[in-house]
Amino acid sequence: MKLRIKDLREDHDLTQKQIANLLMCDQSLYSKYERGEREIPLSLLIVLADFYKTSLDYLTCRTNNPKILK
């Protein structure tokens, strides 16, 4: 999961600070989420999934398909 959130952020040309602001947390905490040093709460994963227009299954590596299935 840590690589997914980092890859998505980089694919969208965003900084850790920008995503931390979206999640209303410090950049240092968000950095720990990306490095896998802290587990990201489900509530923040939902925010990221909505922001990146992807599924929780993609963020949690349950699928390799980033598109939301209907």
N, C-alpha and C positions, 0 to 999 in steps of 0.2 A: 504493500500500500504506500509506503513512504516514497518509492520511486514514481508511483502513479501521480501523486499530488505534486511532486517536483517537476515531472515531465509536463504535466498539464500547465503548470505555472509558466515554465520556460517556453512552451509552445505558444502561449498567449503573450509572450514578451512582458511578463509582469515580474515585479520584484517581490521578495518576501515581505517587505514592508507594506506593499499595496495589499497583498492577501491578508496579512495580519490586521490591517485596518478594516478590511471587509469582515473578518471574523471577530473584530473587536478584542484583539489580544496583542501582546507585545511581539515584536519581530523575533526576539530571542526564543520565545515559547513556540512560535510557528516554526522556527528553524529546528527545534527539537522534534516537532512532529515530522518534518521532512527527513530527519536523520534517524527516525525510529527510536529516539531516546524517550519520548513520551507518547502515550497512546492518545490519538485524537478522539474527542468525544463524538458520539453519534450526531448530536445536534449540529456540530460544526461540519461533519461530513455531509449532512443534508444541505447545509448552506453552500458548500463547495460543489456538490452535485448539481444543484440548481444553477449556480453561477456558471459552471462549465457546460451546462446542458448535457449532462451525462447521468448514468445510473449509479446508485450505491454499489451495485454488483461490480461495476467497472472499477470504481475507486477501491473496493476491497479485494480486487483481483479474483472475483468469482466468475468473471467473464473477460475476454479480451476484446469484446465488441463495445466501443465507447458510445454507440448510439443507443438511445432509449427505445426499447421494443414496445410496440403498441399491441 
